[in-house]
């Protein structure tokens, strides 16, 4: 009994220590602020009889453009700060923080891909209120495709950056993914594991080795921004569902049938979603236009902002 008591006491102390560490990490980063210019607003979105505050920035005049960041552990509209500023010179531009990310609410709900498809659709209907172009990255590009197929009257054109949905992040999750996602959602152990995943060394590695082609892009300021958003209350819930595969979205049926003009762009040195995937989108829909940016990874709009802006101005309708 003595050994059991000591083991239980040790386990209890470890749990308490992890809980205290998780709380301290969230506290020490301070409140989150948006780096985008423009007017800060909230869209009060009703979902499953709950009202969620969806943060967005808006600025500029002209035909509307909606910018939608990708889905990852450190996702937010911060990713879109350069195209937001550039496109606002000739368009009315909206940049949204999806539910569970950035300055939007981060509830501990069981997030699904349908949540994000519906959120983008409802945002266009209720906030933008006129047909708009969508610029979206990675998995969010698949959500944008679904919205364009479902409500073509709301979407004039699509500019998709390293999109998924034909092969990658298109299928239901396997049991191992689901198990990892479940663990990440647990109060203390899940928080501790998530904090390891989004520690400064982990973020620096992922950004420098897996996201940007040029590691010098990963400045201390950039790292601070990603670190801060990952250490807010509720930050792990949406990424946990992403890791669990619950946010996967297939566009195998909808992408080939799109009526709107579609431009896809890729970084030639993208690793997580390699440029060879572009062939899938062209085969599925031969009228798709493709632009490959040299010396770029997953975020050509951030690594080559001037070239990306020039292309965007030419293709957005």
ABEGO torsion letter per residue (X at the ends): XAAAAAAAAAAAAAAAAAAAAAAAAAAAAEBBBBABBEBBBBBBBBBGGBBBBBBBBBBEBEBBBBBBBBBBAABBAAAAAAAAAAAAAABBBBBBBBBGBEABBBBABBBBAAAAAAAAAAAAAAAAGBBBBBBBBEAAAAAAAAAAAABAAABABBBBBGBBGAABGABBBBAAAAAAAAAAABAAAAAAAAAAAABAAAAAAAAAAAABABAAABBAAAAAAAAAAAABBGAAAAAAAAAAGAABBBAAAAAAABABBBBBBBBAABAABBAAAAAAAAAABAABBBBBBBGBBABAAAABAAAAAAAAAAABX
